[in-house]
């Protein structure tokens, strides 16, 4: 039987590349967690994760990552602890969420993907620092779309907190959709990887 009818040479090359490239074979670091150790400690951790909010924390330099742990059940009804996307904090006079300063401000968009007068300059999982353009007044609240280049847009809802000394406006995020919150955390984690490659290597 000829190979011509089944796969093209490009498809065969891609499959071989997937098997040879270790990056394709790596699972997401945060995808699952196997708990080893004394059974009563493992059982306690499992019970806590089933009923309470449990986190795993990692400290490095002046930053801290807090990974949520949740209990999931696979298709064989076996329970596993799973790591979620972390919240990243930085330490200083007080602990605050790690802020990503964007190389270029990103305009918030409406539902039709049209940019408005609010431009994001910094983003964290808790808030946005906004530049207001066109002599517009900053809204008390907004519900817009954050659409960074190369990344699927994310719905964001913000409430004005204060005007900064530099003339920008700090907004506290109050996300209603858990999925959108997770996508924002994923984006921030991805950018943290780029900013701290040795940590994520």
C-alpha positions in Angstrom: 0.0 0.0 0.0 1.3 3.4 -0.9 1.9 6.2 1.7 0.7 8.8 -0.8 -3.0 8.4 0.1 -2.4 8.6 3.9 0.0 11.3 4.9 1.9 14.0 3.0 5.7 14.3 3.5 5.1 17.5 5.5 2.7 15.7 7.8 5.2 12.9 8.3 8.0 15.4 9.0 5.8 17.2 11.6 5.0 13.9 13.4 8.7 13.0 13.6 9.5 16.5 14.9 6.9 16.1 17.6 8.5 12.9 18.8 12.0 14.2 18.6 11.5 17.6 20.1 11.3 17.5 24.0 9.3 20.7 24.1 6.4 19.1 22.3 6.4 16.2 24.8 6.5 18.2 27.9 3.3 18.6 29.9 2.3 21.9 31.3 4.1 22.3 34.6 0.9 23.4 36.3 -1.2 20.6 34.8 -1.0 18.0 37.5 0.6 17.1 40.8 1.3 13.7 42.3 1.4 13.7 46.1 3.8 11.3 47.7 4.5 10.9 51.4 2.9 9.6 54.5 -0.7 8.5 53.9 -2.3 10.5 56.7 -0.7 13.8 55.4 -1.7 13.0 51.9 -5.3 12.3 53.1 -5.4 15.5 55.1 -4.2 17.5 52.1 -6.8 15.8 49.9 -9.6 16.5 52.4 -8.6 20.2 52.7 -8.4 20.6 48.9 -11.9 19.2 48.6 -13.5 21.6 51.1 -11.2 24.6 51.5 -9.0 26.9 49.3 -5.5 25.3 49.4 -2.4 26.9 47.8 1.2 25.9 47.2 3.6 28.8 47.6 7.0 29.3 46.1 9.4 32.2 47.1 12.2 33.4 44.9 14.2 36.7 45.2 11.5 39.4 45.9 8.7 37.5 44.3 6.2 34.9 45.4 4.0 32.5 43.4 0.8 31.1 44.9 -0.6 28.1 43.1 -4.2 27.1 43.8 -4.7 23.3 44.5 -7.9 21.7 43.4 -9.2 18.2 43.7 -10.2 16.6 40.4 -11.5 13.1 39.5 -10.3 11.3 36.3 -12.3 9.0 34.1 -11.4 6.0 36.4 -12.8 7.9 39.4 -9.4 8.4 40.9 -8.8 11.7 42.7 -5.8 13.8 41.9 -4.6 17.2 43.2 -4.1 19.6 40.3 -2.1 22.9 40.3 -3.9 25.9 38.8 -2.4 29.0 37.2 -0.5 30.9 39.9 -1.0 34.4 41.3 2.3 36.2 41.2 3.2 38.7 43.9 6.2 41.0 44.5 7.5 42.1 47.8 8.4 45.7 48.8 7.1 47.9 51.6 4.0 45.8 51.1 3.2 42.7 49.1 1.3 43.5 45.9 0.5 41.6 42.7 3.3 41.5 40.2 2.8 44.1 37.5 3.6 43.6 33.9 4.6 46.9 32.2 3.6 46.6 28.5 6.2 47.7 26.0 3.5 49.6 24.1 0.2 50.6 25.6 -2.8 48.4 24.4 -6.1 50.0 23.8 -9.2 48.5 25.4 -11.7 47.5 22.8 -15.5 47.4 22.7 -17.5 44.3 21.7 -16.9 45.1 18.0 -13.1 45.2 18.5 -13.0 49.0 18.1 -10.4 50.7 20.3 -11.5 53.4 22.7 -9.8 56.0 24.7 -8.6 53.8 27.5 -5.1 52.4 27.0 -3.5 49.7 29.3 0.1 50.5 30.4 0.4 47.9 33.2 -1.5 44.8 34.1 -1.7 42.5 37.0 -4.2 39.8 37.9 -5.9 42.4 40.3 -5.8 45.6 38.3 -4.9 47.7 35.3 -3.0 51.0 35.0 -4.8 53.0 32.3 -3.8 56.0 30.2 -6.9 58.0 29.2 -6.5 59.6 25.7 -8.3 62.2 23.7 -8.9 64.5 26.7 -11.6 62.1 27.8 -12.8 61.7 31.3 -12.0 58.4 33.0 -15.1 56.3 33.5 -16.0 55.2 37.1 -16.4 51.7 35.7 -15.8 49.9 32.4 -16.5 46.6 30.8 -14.2 46.2 27.8 -11.8 43.8 26.0 -8.1 43.6 26.6 -6.5 42.4 23.3 -2.6 42.1 23.5 -0.8 41.3 20.3 -0.6 37.6 19.6 -3.0 36.6 22.3 -6.8 36.0 22.4 -8.7 38.9 23.7 -9.8 38.9 27.4 -12.9 40.5 28.8 -12.0 42.9 31.7 -14.2 44.8 34.1 -12.7 47.6 36.1 -13.6 50.1 38.8 -11.6 53.3 39.2 -9.5 53.4 42.3 -7.3 56.5 42.0 -5.3 58.8 39.8 -1.6 58.3 40.0 1.1 61.1 40.3 2.1 60.2 36.7 -1.4 61.1 35.5 -2.5 57.5 34.9 -5.6 55.9 36.4 -5.5 52.7 38.6 -8.5 50.4 38.1 -9.3 47.4 40.3 -10.5 44.4 38.3 -13.7 42.8 39.3 -14.0 39.9 36.9 -17.3 38.0 36.9 -16.3 35.2 34.6 -13.9 32.7 36.1 -12.7 31.6 32.7 -11.7 35.2 31.8 -9.8 35.5 35.1 -7.9 32.3 34.3 -7.1 33.5 30.8 -5.8 36.8 32.2 -3.6 34.8 34.7 -2.4 32.6 31.9 -1.4 35.7 29.9 0.5 37.2 32.9 2.2 33.9 33.6 3.3 33.7 29.9 4.7 37.2 30.1 6.4 36.4 33.5 8.1 33.5 31.7 9.5 35.9 29.1 10.6 38.4 31.8 12.3 35.7 34.0 13.4 32.9 31.6 15.9 31.3 34.0 13.2 30.8 36.6 10.9 29.0 34.2 13.6 27.0 32.4 
